[in-house]
């Protein structure tokens, strides 16, 4: 990481493979981008657990929003 304050965005179109490295301590996720390029994400197992939880929660919220949108309703605003 650099000291650049601008956020970096990585757009992916698919997850090609996930394997373990470092004796099982790290996940190596191979992902493909819209330009056809490949990027490897190295994720420590501790961070992977948190990522899975947050992805699951966000996916559930997204599904709820899509259901409401398809019914012509808006999701309730959080305080």
C-alpha positions in Angstrom: 0.0 0.0 0.0 1.1 3.5 -0.6 0.5 6.8 1.2 -1.8 7.9 -1.6 -5.1 8.9 0.1 -7.2 8.0 -3.0 -9.1 4.8 -2.7 -8.3 2.0 -5.1 -11.1 0.1 -6.8 -10.7 -3.4 -8.2 -13.6 -4.6 -10.4 -13.9 -8.3 -10.8 -16.1 -10.4 -13.1 -15.3 -13.8 -11.7 -13.5 -15.8 -9.1 -11.4 -18.3 -10.9 -9.9 -20.3 -8.0 -9.2 -20.1 -4.3 -6.4 -22.1 -2.6 -4.4 -22.0 0.6 -0.8 -21.0 0.9 1.6 -20.4 3.8 0.8 -23.7 5.4 -2.9 -23.0 5.3 -2.6 -19.6 7.0 -3.5 -17.5 3.9 -6.1 -17.8 1.1 -5.0 -17.0 -2.4 -8.0 -16.0 -4.5 -7.5 -15.7 -8.2 -10.0 -13.3 -9.7 -10.6 -12.0 -13.3 -11.3 -8.4 -14.2 -13.5 -7.0 -17.0 -10.4 -6.5 -19.1 -9.6 -10.2 -18.9 -6.6 -9.6 -16.5 -6.0 -11.8 -13.5 -5.3 -10.6 -10.0 -4.5 -12.6 -6.9 -5.9 -11.5 -3.5 -3.9 -12.8 -0.6 -6.2 -12.9 2.5 -5.1 -14.1 5.9 -7.5 -16.6 7.4 -8.5 -14.3 10.2 -9.5 -11.6 7.8 -11.2 -14.1 5.5 -13.7 -15.0 8.3 -14.6 -11.3 8.8 -14.8 -10.9 5.0 -17.2 -13.9 4.7 -19.4 -12.5 7.4 -19.6 -9.0 5.9 -20.1 -10.4 2.3 -23.0 -12.5 3.6 -24.6 -9.6 5.5 -24.3 -7.3 2.5 -25.7 -10.0 0.1 -28.7 -10.5 2.3 -29.3 -6.7 2.5 -29.0 -6.5 -1.3 -31.4 -9.3 -1.8 -33.9 -7.6 0.5 -33.5 -4.3 -1.4 -34.0 -6.1 -4.8 -37.2 -7.7 -3.4 -38.5 -4.3 -2.2 -37.5 -2.6 -5.5 -39.3 -5.3 -7.6 -42.5 -4.6 -5.5 -42.1 -0.8 -6.1 -41.2 -0.1 -2.5 -38.1 1.5 -0.9 -36.1 0.0 1.9 -36.4 1.6 5.3 -33.7 4.2 6.0 -31.4 3.3 8.9 -31.1 5.9 11.7 
